[in-house]
Amino acid sequence: MTAYDPIELKRIRWRSRRGLLELDLVLERFFAQRFDSLSPAEIDAYKRILDLPDTDFLDVVNGKADLDDPEEAAIIEILRAV
C-alpha cells in the first residue's frame, strides 16, 4: 500500500468517476487490479492524468493520443493493460 492518507485515496477514487462509460469501465478494472500497488509517485502521476478532460483521457487510454510526461505515460500503459 502507499503512504497516502486513506481520505485522500477516497478522494482520488471519487475523482476517477468519469462521464464516459468506456473510461469508467477501464478505471474500475484499474482500481480492482492495480491501484493499491501504486507507489506514491505513481499516484501523483495518476492524479495529474485526472485533470484531463474525459474525451482526452479516453483518447490517451485508447492509444489515439500520447502523453509527454514519462511518469504519466507509465500509468497510461497500466490502464491500457487492464
Secondary structure, 3 states (H helix, E strand, C coil): CCCCCHHHHHHHHHHCCCCCHHHHHHHHHHHHHCHHHCCHHHHHHHHHHCCCCHHHHHHHHCCCCCCCCHHHHHHHHHHHHC
